[in-house]
Amino acid sequence: MQLIARGVGHAYGAMPALQGIDLTVQDREIVAIIGPSGCGKSTLLGILGGILRPTAGTVAIEGAPPADSLNPFTYIFQDFALLPWRTVARNIELVLHRHRLGRAGTARIVADVLRRTGLEQFADAYPRQLSGGMRQRVGIARALAVRPAVLLMDEPLSALDAQTRELLLEDFLDLWLRAPMAAVYVTHNLAEALRVADRVAVMSRRPGRLREIVPIVIPQAERTRPERQGEIARLHETLWGLIKDEARIAEREVAGHA
């Protein structure tokens, strides 16, 4: 299944947020979206996922989602979005209720994603009893429960400390490499983009336009190897070179409106 945006634009009243975005996300491909603050990354993600209607252009799907997909699209948010009065298992169950799988079917899926994400022993814990990294792991498990065709991630690790972020990034990639799916990963962190993405879409400052798409041809499993660090450093320099000047201008614009 492909996700295709053609000429996508969006405005909030008189303020343009996006303009002329053309982007295709292939099946089993991770596309990272980076750009200056306020460039419309999260707006674009909302449009791609169908929770926001663009004021210009179209988003289309080509091909059918996998036969076992319960939701073609699902989100992982930076704030975890867990209900504090529900246990880990019951937070995951929540996304399955409308699919009428029955008690046994729901239990099988919950048990499977708990096992795959290393959360089996935390099934009866409440979010307040978990670290930030573990709460986000629940968010990942909940997303996987509906077997999405496209996973949409809005800065999912930005609320975590550097060590937890690195551990969770490794866990996510391990899960993805075992069962690849299409994914769009919005981040302000260039190292994260370089760690996960097959391609990095670089956006301009507001109104956000697609400046360039940078392919990352190094396999994800090889990107932490010492012999690859020179290539990774050059790619980081390329990405930073594409956004540095506009990021500086955007930062001044944000400060001016504070």
C-alpha positions as a Python dict, from the first residue, in 0.01 Angstrom:
ca = {
    (1, 'M'): (0, 0, 0),
    (2, 'Q'): (130, 345, -97),
    (3, 'L'): (38, 678, 61),
    (4, 'I'): (49, 961, -192),
    (5, 'A'): (19, 1336, -125),
    (6, 'R'): (-22, 1560, -427),
    (7, 'G'): (-8, 1940, -408),
    (8, 'V'): (-104, 1943, -41),
    (9, 'G'): (-144, 2283, 116),
    (10, 'H'): (-304, 2404, 436),
    (11, 'A'): (-384, 2733, 603),
    (12, 'Y'): (-508, 2826, 949),
    (13, 'G'): (-729, 3118, 862),
    (14, 'A'): (-511, 3372, 683),
    (15, 'M'): (-187, 3202, 793),
    (16, 'P'): (-47, 2953, 538),
    (17, 'A'): (108, 2646, 702),
    (18, 'L'): (186, 2418, 406),
    (19, 'Q'): (222, 2472, 34),
    (20, 'G'): (255, 2238, -263),
    (21, 'I'): (365, 1921, -84),
    (22, 'D'): (417, 1618, -311),
    (23, 'L'): (523, 1308, -121),
    (24, 'T'): (488, 933, -170),
    (25, 'V'): (543, 683, 113),
    (26, 'Q'): (607, 336, -21),
    (27, 'D'): (503, 11, 142),
    (28, 'R'): (746, -93, 418),
    (29, 'E'): (934, 237, 398),
    (30, 'I'): (1013, 480, 679),
    (31, 'V'): (1007, 844, 573),
    (32, 'A'): (1132, 1093, 831),
    (33, 'I'): (1014, 1454, 809),
    (34, 'I'): (1243, 1726, 942),
    (35, 'G'): (1244, 2103, 918),
    (36, 'P'): (1259, 2428, 1115),
    (37, 'S'): (1029, 2494, 1411),
    (38, 'G'): (678, 2583, 1297),
    (39, 'C'): (724, 2456, 941),
    (40, 'G'): (410, 2239, 950),
    (41, 'K'): (554, 1892, 1014),
    (42, 'S'): (275, 1790, 1253),
    (43, 'T'): (12, 1951, 1029),
    (44, 'L'): (136, 1742, 738),
    (45, 'L'): (128, 1427, 951),
    (46, 'G'): (-232, 1500, 1051),
    (47, 'I'): (-327, 1545, 685),
    (48, 'L'): (-152, 1223, 581),
    (49, 'G'): (-337, 1034, 854),
    (50, 'G'): (-675, 1177, 765),
    (51, 'I'): (-744, 1365, 1090),
    (52, 'L'): (-704, 1703, 919),
    (53, 'R'): (-845, 1797, 579),
    (54, 'P'): (-605, 1996, 359),
    (55, 'T'): (-719, 2326, 216),
    (56, 'A'): (-547, 2232, -112),
    (57, 'G'): (-435, 1911, -280),
    (58, 'T'): (-518, 1549, -211),
    (59, 'V'): (-400, 1247, -16),
    (60, 'A'): (-467, 907, -171),
    (61, 'I'): (-398, 542, -103),
    (62, 'E'): (-290, 306, -377),
    (63, 'G'): (-325, -63, -310),
    (64, 'A'): (-497, -243, -26),
    (65, 'P'): (-376, -266, 335),
    (66, 'P'): (-266, -609, 460),
    (67, 'A'): (-552, -851, 513),
    (68, 'D'): (-499, -858, 890),
    (69, 'S'): (-485, -478, 929),
    (70, 'L'): (-754, -349, 1165),
    (71, 'N'): (-669, 20, 1111),
    (72, 'P'): (-485, 135, 797),
    (73, 'F'): (-339, 429, 994),
    (74, 'T'): (-244, 467, 1357),
    (75, 'Y'): (-54, 727, 1557),
    (76, 'I'): (217, 732, 1821),
    (77, 'F'): (229, 1067, 2000),
    (78, 'Q'): (502, 1238, 2202),
    (79, 'D'): (280, 1270, 2512),
    (80, 'F'): (204, 893, 2526),
    (81, 'A'): (-178, 957, 2530),
    (82, 'L'): (-247, 685, 2787),
    (83, 'L'): (-554, 685, 3010),
    (84, 'P'): (-423, 697, 3369),
    (85, 'W'): (-713, 498, 3517),
    (86, 'R'): (-658, 200, 3285),
    (87, 'T'): (-384, -61, 3320),
    (88, 'V'): (-130, -124, 3047),
    (89, 'A'): (-332, -414, 2908),
    (90, 'R'): (-657, -217, 2920),
    (91, 'N'): (-498, 83, 2749),
    (92, 'I'): (-405, -148, 2464),
    (93, 'E'): (-750, -311, 2462),
    (94, 'L'): (-909, 29, 2410),
    (95, 'V'): (-812, 49, 2043),
    (96, 'L'): (-960, -297, 1977),
    (97, 'H'): (-1309, -249, 2123),
    (98, 'R'): (-1482, -131, 1807),
    (99, 'H'): (-1350, -424, 1603),
    (100, 'R'): (-1569, -677, 1785),
    (101, 'L'): (-1301, -940, 1813),
    (102, 'G'): (-1453, -1104, 2117),
    (103, 'R'): (-1286, -1146, 2453),
    (104, 'A'): (-1057, -1427, 2340),
    (105, 'G'): (-951, -1254, 2018),
    (106, 'T'): (-876, -930, 2200),
    (107, 'A'): (-680, -1114, 2469),
    (108, 'R'): (-467, -1291, 2205),
    (109, 'I'): (-372, -965, 2035),
    (110, 'V'): (-296, -789, 2365),
    (111, 'A'): (-81, -1081, 2482),
    (112, 'D'): (104, -1081, 2150),
    (113, 'V'): (194, -711, 2152),
    (114, 'L'): (286, -722, 2521),
    (115, 'R'): (528, -1004, 2441),
    (116, 'R'): (671, -831, 2133),
    (117, 'T'): (734, -507, 2322),
    (118, 'G'): (868, -666, 2642),
    (119, 'L'): (573, -553, 2854),
    (120, 'E'): (433, -885, 2969),
    (121, 'Q'): (518, -832, 3335),
    (122, 'F'): (366, -481, 3329),
    (123, 'A'): (22, -581, 3196),
    (124, 'D'): (-153, -490, 3523),
    (125, 'A'): (50, -177, 3597),
    (126, 'Y'): (-92, 175, 3568),
    (127, 'P'): (80, 450, 3367),
    (128, 'R'): (181, 638, 3685),
    (129, 'Q'): (384, 334, 3789),
    (130, 'L'): (593, 338, 3470),
    (131, 'S'): (887, 544, 3351),
    (132, 'G'): (847, 771, 3049),
    (133, 'G'): (1022, 516, 2831),
    (134, 'M'): (794, 238, 2944),
    (135, 'R'): (484, 453, 2889),
    (136, 'Q'): (594, 519, 2533),
    (137, 'R'): (655, 148, 2491),
    (138, 'V'): (288, 101, 2579),
    (139, 'G'): (204, 355, 2310),
    (140, 'I'): (400, 150, 2059),
    (141, 'A'): (230, -172, 2171),
    (142, 'R'): (-111, -8, 2138),
    (143, 'A'): (-29, 108, 1784),
    (144, 'L'): (93, -238, 1683),
    (145, 'A'): (-224, -399, 1819),
    (146, 'V'): (-429, -271, 1524),
    (147, 'R'): (-168, -398, 1273),
    (148, 'P'): (-148, -69, 1082),
    (149, 'A'): (-49, -41, 719),
    (150, 'V'): (102, 302, 793),
    (151, 'L'): (241, 407, 1131),
    (152, 'L'): (239, 784, 1193),
    (153, 'M'): (478, 909, 1461),
    (154, 'D'): (479, 1268, 1586),
    (155, 'E'): (811, 1325, 1767),
    (156, 'P'): (748, 1009, 1971),
    (157, 'L'): (1074, 1024, 2167),
    (158, 'S'): (1112, 1398, 2225),
    (159, 'A'): (980, 1386, 2583),
    (160, 'L'): (1241, 1130, 2688),
    (161, 'D'): (1597, 1166, 2814),
    (162, 'A'): (1881, 1082, 2575),
    (163, 'Q'): (1958, 737, 2717),
    (164, 'T'): (1594, 626, 2720),
    (165, 'R'): (1545, 769, 2372),
    (166, 'E'): (1834, 562, 2236),
    (167, 'L'): (1711, 242, 2400),
    (168, 'L'): (1357, 289, 2273),
    (169, 'L'): (1481, 376, 1926),
    (170, 'E'): (1671, 46, 1915),
    (171, 'D'): (1362, -140, 2034),
    (172, 'F'): (1141, 25, 1774),
    (173, 'L'): (1382, -58, 1493),
    (174, 'D'): (1408, -417, 1610),
    (175, 'L'): (1029, -446, 1599),
    (176, 'W'): (1013, -279, 1259),
    (177, 'L'): (1287, -493, 1105),
    (178, 'R'): (1101, -808, 1213),
    (179, 'A'): (768, -686, 1073),
    (180, 'P'): (821, -389, 836),
    (181, 'M'): (539, -149, 763),
    (182, 'A'): (519, 196, 608),
    (183, 'A'): (590, 473, 857),
    (184, 'V'): (611, 851, 866),
    (185, 'Y'): (835, 978, 1146),
    (186, 'V'): (822, 1348, 1233),
    (187, 'T'): (1122, 1466, 1434),
    (188, 'H'): (1340, 1768, 1502),
    (189, 'N'): (1629, 1535, 1585),
    (190, 'L'): (1856, 1474, 1285),
    (191, 'A'): (2027, 1176, 1451),
    (192, 'E'): (1690, 1006, 1498),
    (193, 'A'): (1599, 1069, 1135),
    (194, 'L'): (1930, 921, 1022),
    (195, 'R'): (1886, 620, 1248),
    (196, 'V'): (1540, 513, 1131),
    (197, 'A'): (1460, 653, 787),
    (198, 'D'): (1492, 512, 438),
    (199, 'R'): (1440, 869, 313),
    (200, 'V'): (1442, 1204, 490),
    (201, 'A'): (1201, 1473, 367),
    (202, 'V'): (1340, 1819, 444),
    (203, 'M'): (1084, 2099, 478),
    (204, 'S'): (1131, 2474, 451),
    (205, 'R'): (1015, 2726, 711),
    (206, 'R'): (651, 2835, 705),
    (207, 'P'): (470, 2796, 478),
    (208, 'G'): (625, 2451, 473),
    (209, 'R'): (737, 2330, 133),
    (210, 'L'): (928, 2015, 52),
    (211, 'R'): (1283, 2135, -13),
    (212, 'E'): (1454, 1804, -77),
    (213, 'I'): (1428, 1431, -15),
    (214, 'V'): (1753, 1272, 97),
    (215, 'P'): (1782, 892, 57),
    (216, 'I'): (1964, 697, 329),
    (217, 'V'): (2097, 388, 155),
    (218, 'I'): (2280, 240, 455),
    (219, 'P'): (2068, -46, 599),
    (220, 'Q'): (1923, 43, 941),
    (221, 'A'): (2093, -257, 1100),
    (222, 'E'): (2435, -120, 999),
    (223, 'R'): (2399, 244, 1099),
    (224, 'T'): (2560, 213, 1442),
    (225, 'R'): (2865, 23, 1316),
    (226, 'P'): (3195, 209, 1354),
    (227, 'E'): (3285, 169, 987),
    (228, 'R'): (2964, 351, 886),
    (229, 'Q'): (3009, 656, 1109),
    (230, 'G'): (3190, 861, 845),
    (231, 'E'): (2896, 820, 605),
    (232, 'I'): (2647, 900, 880),
    (233, 'A'): (2840, 1214, 973),
    (234, 'R'): (2839, 1334, 611),
    (235, 'L'): (2464, 1274, 586),
    (236, 'H'): (2410, 1465, 911),
    (237, 'E'): (2611, 1754, 768),
    (238, 'T'): (2400, 1744, 450),
    (239, 'L'): (2073, 1757, 643),
    (240, 'W'): (2192, 2031, 875),
    (241, 'G'): (2314, 2232, 578),
    (242, 'L'): (1965, 2214, 426),
    (243, 'I'): (1784, 2349, 733),
    (244, 'K'): (2041, 2553, 930),
    (245, 'D'): (1977, 2899, 783),
    (246, 'E'): (1601, 2860, 773),
    (247, 'A'): (1598, 2715, 1126),
    (248, 'R'): (1777, 3027, 1249),
    (249, 'I'): (1522, 3253, 1077),
    (250, 'A'): (1229, 3042, 1201),
    (251, 'E'): (1361, 3059, 1557),
    (252, 'R'): (1365, 3438, 1540),
    (253, 'E'): (1012, 3438, 1401),
    (254, 'V'): (890, 3215, 1687),
    (255, 'A'): (1064, 3435, 1944),
    (256, 'G'): (909, 3743, 1786),
    (257, 'H'): (560, 3597, 1831),
    (258, 'A'): (617, 3475, 2187),
}
